[in-house]
Amino acid sequence: MTTNIGDLISSLYQSFLEVYGDAELASVATAAVINDLLTTPERQLQEEAA
């Protein structure tokens, strides 16, 4: 199964919206997670996933 970045952002946003019940907070949380994923070195992500 392949997930594109748009699907990932949408899924994260919906999850955060359910958790926080606030669109603005869900948007900020989604942006923070995506930023972390894009700026974390690949090796670190692989180690965390293991």
mmCIF file as gemmi writes it, N, C-alpha and C atoms, coordinates in Angstrom:
data_model
loop_
_atom_site.group_PDB
_atom_site.id
_atom_site.type_symbol
_atom_site.label_atom_id
_atom_site.label_alt_id
_atom_site.label_comp_id
_atom_site.label_asym_id
_atom_site.label_entity_id
_atom_site.label_seq_id
_atom_site.pdbx_PDB_ins_code
_atom_site.Cartn_x
_atom_site.Cartn_y
_atom_site.Cartn_z
_atom_site.occupancy
_atom_site.B_iso_or_equiv
_atom_site.pdbx_formal_charge
_atom_site.auth_seq_id
_atom_site.auth_asym_id
_atom_site.pdbx_PDB_model_num
ATOM 1 N N . MET Axp A 1 ? 0.848 -1.192 0 1 0 ? 1 A 1
ATOM 2 C CA . MET Axp A 1 ? 0 0 0 1 0 ? 1 A 1
ATOM 3 C C . MET Axp A 1 ? 0.881 1.239 0 1 0 ? 1 A 1
ATOM 4 N N . THR Axp A 2 ? 0.554 2.178 -0.839 1 0 ? 2 A 1
ATOM 5 C CA . THR Axp A 2 ? 1.31 3.414 -0.939 1 0 ? 2 A 1
ATOM 6 C C . THR Axp A 2 ? 0.468 4.571 -0.419 1 0 ? 2 A 1
ATOM 7 N N . THR Axp A 3 ? 1.103 5.413 0.384 1 0 ? 3 A 1
ATOM 8 C CA . THR Axp A 3 ? 0.443 6.604 0.906 1 0 ? 3 A 1
ATOM 9 C C . THR Axp A 3 ? 1.209 7.823 0.421 1 0 ? 3 A 1
ATOM 10 N N . ASN Axp A 4 ? 0.505 8.788 -0.135 1 0 ? 4 A 1
ATOM 11 C CA . ASN Axp A 4 ? 1.189 10.006 -0.554 1 0 ? 4 A 1
ATOM 12 C C . ASN Axp A 4 ? 1.132 11.036 0.575 1 0 ? 4 A 1
ATOM 13 N N . ILE Axp A 5 ? 1.868 12.102 0.433 1 0 ? 5 A 1
ATOM 14 C CA . ILE Axp A 5 ? 1.966 13.11 1.496 1 0 ? 5 A 1
ATOM 15 C C . ILE Axp A 5 ? 0.606 13.759 1.777 1 0 ? 5 A 1
ATOM 16 N N . GLY Axp A 6 ? -0.195 13.92 0.761 1 0 ? 6 A 1
ATOM 17 C CA . GLY Axp A 6 ? -1.528 14.515 0.957 1 0 ? 6 A 1
ATOM 18 C C . GLY Axp A 6 ? -2.424 13.629 1.813 1 0 ? 6 A 1
ATOM 19 N N . ASP Axp A 7 ? -2.365 12.319 1.555 1 0 ? 7 A 1
ATOM 20 C CA . ASP Axp A 7 ? -3.14 11.369 2.355 1 0 ? 7 A 1
ATOM 21 C C . ASP Axp A 7 ? -2.668 11.373 3.806 1 0 ? 7 A 1
ATOM 22 N N . LEU Axp A 8 ? -1.352 11.429 3.987 1 0 ? 8 A 1
ATOM 23 C CA . LEU Axp A 8 ? -0.788 11.447 5.335 1 0 ? 8 A 1
ATOM 24 C C . LEU Axp A 8 ? -1.231 12.692 6.095 1 0 ? 8 A 1
ATOM 25 N N . ILE Axp A 9 ? -1.144 13.838 5.462 1 0 ? 9 A 1
ATOM 26 C CA . ILE Axp A 9 ? -1.547 15.093 6.105 1 0 ? 9 A 1
ATOM 27 C C . ILE Axp A 9 ? -3.026 15.048 6.46 1 0 ? 9 A 1
ATOM 28 N N . SER Axp A 10 ? -3.848 14.592 5.536 1 0 ? 10 A 1
ATOM 29 C CA . SER Axp A 10 ? -5.285 14.513 5.78 1 0 ? 10 A 1
ATOM 30 C C . SER Axp A 10 ? -5.606 13.575 6.938 1 0 ? 10 A 1
ATOM 31 N N . SER Axp A 11 ? -4.952 12.435 6.955 1 0 ? 11 A 1
ATOM 32 C CA . SER Axp A 11 ? -5.186 11.458 8.019 1 0 ? 11 A 1
ATOM 33 C C . SER Axp A 11 ? -4.75 11.996 9.38 1 0 ? 11 A 1
ATOM 34 N N . LEU Axp A 12 ? -3.577 12.605 9.419 1 0 ? 12 A 1
ATOM 35 C CA . LEU Axp A 12 ? -3.105 13.192 10.679 1 0 ? 12 A 1
ATOM 36 C C . LEU Axp A 12 ? -4.053 14.291 11.162 1 0 ? 12 A 1
ATOM 37 N N . TYR Axp A 13 ? -4.451 15.15 10.236 1 0 ? 13 A 1
ATOM 38 C CA . TYR Axp A 13 ? -5.347 16.254 10.605 1 0 ? 13 A 1
ATOM 39 C C . TYR Axp A 13 ? -6.665 15.718 11.182 1 0 ? 13 A 1
ATOM 40 N N . GLN Axp A 14 ? -7.249 14.732 10.523 1 0 ? 14 A 1
ATOM 41 C CA . GLN Axp A 14 ? -8.511 14.167 11.012 1 0 ? 14 A 1
ATOM 42 C C . GLN Axp A 14 ? -8.34 13.539 12.393 1 0 ? 14 A 1
ATOM 43 N N . SER Axp A 15 ? -7.226 12.859 12.589 1 0 ? 15 A 1
ATOM 44 C CA . SER Axp A 15 ? -6.96 12.247 13.894 1 0 ? 15 A 1
ATOM 45 C C . SER Axp A 15 ? -6.812 13.307 14.979 1 0 ? 15 A 1
ATOM 46 N N . PHE Axp A 16 ? -6.04 14.346 14.69 1 0 ? 16 A 1
ATOM 47 C CA . PHE Axp A 16 ? -5.858 15.415 15.677 1 0 ? 16 A 1
ATOM 48 C C . PHE Axp A 16 ? -7.162 16.178 15.918 1 0 ? 16 A 1
ATOM 49 N N . LEU Axp A 17 ? -7.967 16.326 14.887 1 0 ? 17 A 1
ATOM 50 C CA . LEU Axp A 17 ? -9.254 17.003 15.04 1 0 ? 17 A 1
ATOM 51 C C . LEU Axp A 17 ? -10.156 16.211 15.985 1 0 ? 17 A 1
ATOM 52 N N . GLU Axp A 18 ? -10.138 14.895 15.865 1 0 ? 18 A 1
ATOM 53 C CA . GLU Axp A 18 ? -10.924 14.053 16.769 1 0 ? 18 A 1
ATOM 54 C C . GLU Axp A 18 ? -10.407 14.142 18.2 1 0 ? 18 A 1
ATOM 55 N N . VAL Axp A 19 ? -9.092 14.165 18.355 1 0 ? 19 A 1
ATOM 56 C CA . VAL Axp A 19 ? -8.486 14.209 19.688 1 0 ? 19 A 1
ATOM 57 C C . VAL Axp A 19 ? -8.739 15.558 20.361 1 0 ? 19 A 1
ATOM 58 N N . TYR Axp A 20 ? -8.465 16.654 19.635 1 0 ? 20 A 1
ATOM 59 C CA . TYR Axp A 20 ? -8.523 17.984 20.237 1 0 ? 20 A 1
ATOM 60 C C . TYR Axp A 20 ? -9.863 18.683 20.071 1 0 ? 20 A 1
ATOM 61 N N . GLY Axp A 21 ? -10.632 18.308 19.054 1 0 ? 21 A 1
ATOM 62 C CA . GLY Axp A 21 ? -11.918 18.954 18.828 1 0 ? 21 A 1
ATOM 63 C C . GLY Axp A 21 ? -11.808 20.41 18.427 1 0 ? 21 A 1
ATOM 64 N N . ASP Axp A 22 ? -10.65 20.812 17.901 1 0 ? 22 A 1
ATOM 65 C CA . ASP Axp A 22 ? -10.407 22.204 17.527 1 0 ? 22 A 1
ATOM 66 C C . ASP Axp A 22 ? -9.603 22.221 16.226 1 0 ? 22 A 1
ATOM 67 N N . ALA Axp A 23 ? -10.146 22.849 15.194 1 0 ? 23 A 1
ATOM 68 C CA . ALA Axp A 23 ? -9.513 22.84 13.875 1 0 ? 23 A 1
ATOM 69 C C . ALA Axp A 23 ? -8.155 23.532 13.881 1 0 ? 23 A 1
ATOM 70 N N . GLU Axp A 24 ? -8.048 24.627 14.595 1 0 ? 24 A 1
ATOM 71 C CA . GLU Axp A 24 ? -6.782 25.356 14.618 1 0 ? 24 A 1
ATOM 72 C C . GLU Axp A 24 ? -5.686 24.544 15.304 1 0 ? 24 A 1
ATOM 73 N N . LEU Axp A 25 ? -6.014 23.939 16.431 1 0 ? 25 A 1
ATOM 74 C CA . LEU Axp A 25 ? -5.049 23.122 17.152 1 0 ? 25 A 1
ATOM 75 C C . LEU Axp A 25 ? -4.669 21.88 16.342 1 0 ? 25 A 1
ATOM 76 N N . ALA Axp A 26 ? -5.64 21.287 15.681 1 0 ? 26 A 1
ATOM 77 C CA . ALA Axp A 26 ? -5.367 20.125 14.834 1 0 ? 26 A 1
ATOM 78 C C . ALA Axp A 26 ? -4.43 20.507 13.692 1 0 ? 26 A 1
ATOM 79 N N . SER Axp A 27 ? -4.608 21.686 13.14 1 0 ? 27 A 1
ATOM 80 C CA . SER Axp A 27 ? -3.759 22.16 12.059 1 0 ? 27 A 1
ATOM 81 C C . SER Axp A 27 ? -2.315 22.369 12.528 1 0 ? 27 A 1
ATOM 82 N N . VAL Axp A 28 ? -2.158 22.97 13.693 1 0 ? 28 A 1
ATOM 83 C CA . VAL Axp A 28 ? -0.824 23.208 14.241 1 0 ? 28 A 1
ATOM 84 C C . VAL Axp A 28 ? -0.136 21.884 14.573 1 0 ? 28 A 1
ATOM 85 N N . ALA Axp A 29 ? -0.868 20.966 15.18 1 0 ? 29 A 1
ATOM 86 C CA . ALA Axp A 29 ? -0.297 19.664 15.526 1 0 ? 29 A 1
ATOM 87 C C . ALA Axp A 29 ? 0.116 18.902 14.27 1 0 ? 29 A 1
ATOM 88 N N . THR Axp A 30 ? -0.703 18.952 13.239 1 0 ? 30 A 1
ATOM 89 C CA . THR Axp A 30 ? -0.378 18.288 11.982 1 0 ? 30 A 1
ATOM 90 C C . THR Axp A 30 ? 0.884 18.885 11.375 1 0 ? 30 A 1
ATOM 91 N N . ALA Axp A 31 ? 0.967 20.195 11.35 1 0 ? 31 A 1
ATOM 92 C CA . ALA Axp A 31 ? 2.149 20.862 10.801 1 0 ? 31 A 1
ATOM 93 C C . ALA Axp A 31 ? 3.401 20.483 11.576 1 0 ? 31 A 1
ATOM 94 N N . ALA Axp A 32 ? 3.294 20.399 12.889 1 0 ? 32 A 1
ATOM 95 C CA . ALA Axp A 32 ? 4.446 20.048 13.716 1 0 ? 32 A 1
ATOM 96 C C . ALA Axp A 32 ? 4.928 18.627 13.409 1 0 ? 32 A 1
ATOM 97 N N . VAL Axp A 33 ? 4.01 17.688 13.291 1 0 ? 33 A 1
ATOM 98 C CA . VAL Axp A 33 ? 4.387 16.3 13.005 1 0 ? 33 A 1
ATOM 99 C C . VAL Axp A 33 ? 5.016 16.188 11.617 1 0 ? 33 A 1
ATOM 100 N N . ILE Axp A 34 ? 4.411 16.819 10.625 1 0 ? 34 A 1
ATOM 101 C CA . ILE Axp A 34 ? 4.963 16.77 9.269 1 0 ? 34 A 1
ATOM 102 C C . ILE Axp A 34 ? 6.348 17.411 9.244 1 0 ? 34 A 1
ATOM 103 N N . ASN Axp A 35 ? 6.506 18.522 9.924 1 0 ? 35 A 1
ATOM 104 C CA . ASN Axp A 35 ? 7.815 19.175 9.988 1 0 ? 35 A 1
ATOM 105 C C . ASN Axp A 35 ? 8.848 18.249 10.616 1 0 ? 35 A 1
ATOM 106 N N . ASP Axp A 36 ? 8.492 17.598 11.694 1 0 ? 36 A 1
ATOM 107 C CA . ASP Axp A 36 ? 9.413 16.65 12.338 1 0 ? 36 A 1
ATOM 108 C C . ASP Axp A 36 ? 9.792 15.519 11.389 1 0 ? 36 A 1
ATOM 109 N N . LEU Axp A 37 ? 8.814 14.987 10.673 1 0 ? 37 A 1
ATOM 110 C CA . LEU Axp A 37 ? 9.097 13.895 9.738 1 0 ? 37 A 1
ATOM 111 C C . LEU Axp A 37 ? 10.024 14.338 8.609 1 0 ? 37 A 1
ATOM 112 N N . LEU Axp A 38 ? 9.834 15.556 8.142 1 0 ? 38 A 1
ATOM 113 C CA . LEU Axp A 38 ? 10.632 16.039 7.02 1 0 ? 38 A 1
ATOM 114 C C . LEU Axp A 38 ? 12.03 16.491 7.424 1 0 ? 38 A 1
ATOM 115 N N . THR Axp A 39 ? 12.225 16.818 8.689 1 0 ? 39 A 1
ATOM 116 C CA . THR Axp A 39 ? 13.525 17.322 9.123 1 0 ? 39 A 1
ATOM 117 C C . THR Axp A 39 ? 14.334 16.327 9.937 1 0 ? 39 A 1
ATOM 118 N N . THR Axp A 40 ? 13.745 15.203 10.315 1 0 ? 40 A 1
ATOM 119 C CA . THR Axp A 40 ? 14.458 14.183 11.06 1 0 ? 40 A 1
ATOM 120 C C . THR Axp A 40 ? 15.268 13.339 10.079 1 0 ? 40 A 1
ATOM 121 N N . PRO Axp A 41 ? 16.553 13.136 10.374 1 0 ? 41 A 1
ATOM 122 C CA . PRO Axp A 41 ? 17.368 12.314 9.468 1 0 ? 41 A 1
ATOM 123 C C . PRO Axp A 41 ? 16.765 10.92 9.287 1 0 ? 41 A 1
ATOM 124 N N . GLU Axp A 42 ? 16.879 10.383 8.079 1 0 ? 42 A 1
ATOM 125 C CA . GLU Axp A 42 ? 16.288 9.079 7.747 1 0 ? 42 A 1
ATOM 126 C C . GLU Axp A 42 ? 16.778 7.985 8.691 1 0 ? 42 A 1
ATOM 127 N N . ARG Axp A 43 ? 18.031 8.012 9.038 1 0 ? 43 A 1
ATOM 128 C CA . ARG Axp A 43 ? 18.58 6.978 9.925 1 0 ? 43 A 1
ATOM 129 C C . ARG Axp A 43 ? 17.881 6.993 11.282 1 0 ? 43 A 1
ATOM 130 N N . GLN Axp A 44 ? 17.624 8.164 11.817 1 0 ? 44 A 1
ATOM 131 C CA . GLN Axp A 44 ? 16.95 8.282 13.103 1 0 ? 44 A 1
ATOM 132 C C . GLN Axp A 44 ? 15.525 7.733 13.02 1 0 ? 44 A 1
ATOM 133 N N . LEU Axp A 45 ? 14.845 8.016 11.922 1 0 ? 45 A 1
ATOM 134 C CA . LEU Axp A 45 ? 13.48 7.496 11.742 1 0 ? 45 A 1
ATOM 135 C C . LEU Axp A 45 ? 13.482 5.97 11.703 1 0 ? 45 A 1
ATOM 136 N N . GLN Axp A 46 ? 14.461 5.39 11.019 1 0 ? 46 A 1
ATOM 137 C CA . GLN Axp A 46 ? 14.551 3.943 10.925 1 0 ? 46 A 1
ATOM 138 C C . GLN Axp A 46 ? 14.829 3.328 12.288 1 0 ? 46 A 1
ATOM 139 N N . GLU Axp A 47 ? 15.68 3.967 13.088 1 0 ? 47 A 1
ATOM 140 C CA . GLU Axp A 47 ? 15.982 3.465 14.42 1 0 ? 47 A 1
ATOM 141 C C . GLU Axp A 47 ? 14.742 3.528 15.326 1 0 ? 47 A 1
ATOM 142 N N . GLU Axp A 48 ? 13.999 4.611 15.225 1 0 ? 48 A 1
ATOM 143 C CA . GLU Axp A 48 ? 12.795 4.766 16.038 1 0 ? 48 A 1
ATOM 144 C C . GLU Axp A 48 ? 11.719 3.765 15.641 1 0 ? 48 A 1
ATOM 145 N N . ALA Axp A 49 ? 11.658 3.412 14.362 1 0 ? 49 A 1
ATOM 146 C CA . ALA Axp A 49 ? 10.645 2.486 13.872 1 0 ? 49 A 1
ATOM 147 C C . ALA Axp A 49 ? 10.962 1.038 14.274 1 0 ? 49 A 1
ATOM 148 N N . ALA Axp A 50 ? 12.225 0.766 14.525 1 0 ? 50 A 1
ATOM 149 C CA . ALA Axp A 50 ? 12.637 -0.612 14.857 1 0 ? 50 A 1
ATOM 150 C C . ALA Axp A 50 ? 12.241 -1.023 16.264 1 0 ? 50 A 1
